């Protein structure tokens, strides 16, 4: 799945990673065809979206 609709944008999702083989950013969640179709046509938000905070561990130390 290349892009998905979510509560935030794909760029801020924990599962949106750079793939060196394809030289692009892709969603790394393994989802089924039904979920892809729902997301493509905007019938639901992505159930796998998680906000990626690279400073999460730093917040816990404070």
C-alpha positions as CSV (number, residue, x, y, z in Angstrom):
1,X,0.0,0.0,0.0
2,X,1.6,3.3,-1.1
3,X,-0.6,5.8,0.7
4,X,-3.5,5.7,3.2
5,X,-6.0,8.0,4.8
6,X,-5.5,8.3,8.5
7,X,-6.1,10.5,11.5
8,X,-2.9,12.2,10.4
9,X,-0.8,12.0,7.3
10,X,1.3,9.1,6.2
11,X,4.4,11.0,6.7
12,X,3.8,11.2,10.4
13,X,2.9,7.5,10.8
14,X,5.2,5.0,12.5
15,X,4.8,2.5,9.7
16,X,5.7,4.8,6.8
17,X,9.3,3.9,6.0
18,X,11.8,4.5,3.2
19,X,12.4,1.4,1.0
20,X,15.9,1.5,-0.6
21,X,14.9,-1.2,-3.2
22,X,12.1,0.9,-4.7
23,X,13.7,4.3,-3.7
24,X,10.4,5.6,-2.2
25,X,8.4,5.8,1.0
26,X,5.9,3.0,1.6
27,X,3.6,1.7,4.2
28,X,5.1,-1.3,5.9
29,X,1.9,-2.6,7.5
30,X,0.7,-5.9,6.0
31,X,-3.0,-5.3,5.4
32,X,-5.6,-7.2,3.4
33,X,-7.2,-6.2,0.1
34,X,-10.5,-5.2,1.8
35,X,-8.8,-2.7,4.0
36,X,-6.9,-1.3,1.0
37,X,-10.1,-0.7,-0.9
38,X,-11.8,1.0,2.2
39,X,-8.9,3.3,2.6
40,X,-8.6,4.1,-1.2
41,X,-12.2,5.2,-1.4
42,X,-12.2,7.1,1.9
43,X,-14.8,4.9,3.6
44,X,-12.7,4.7,6.8
45,X,-9.6,6.0,8.5
46,X,-6.5,3.8,8.6
47,X,-6.9,1.5,11.6
48,X,-3.1,1.0,11.8
49,X,-2.1,4.6,12.0
50,X,0.2,5.4,14.9
51,X,1.9,8.8,15.3
52,X,5.6,8.5,15.1
53,X,7.5,10.5,17.7
54,X,11.2,10.1,17.5
55,X,11.6,11.8,20.8
56,X,9.2,9.4,22.7
57,X,11.9,7.9,24.8
58,X,13.3,11.3,25.7
59,X,9.9,12.4,27.0
60,X,9.8,9.5,29.3
61,X,13.2,10.4,30.8
62,X,12.1,13.9,31.8
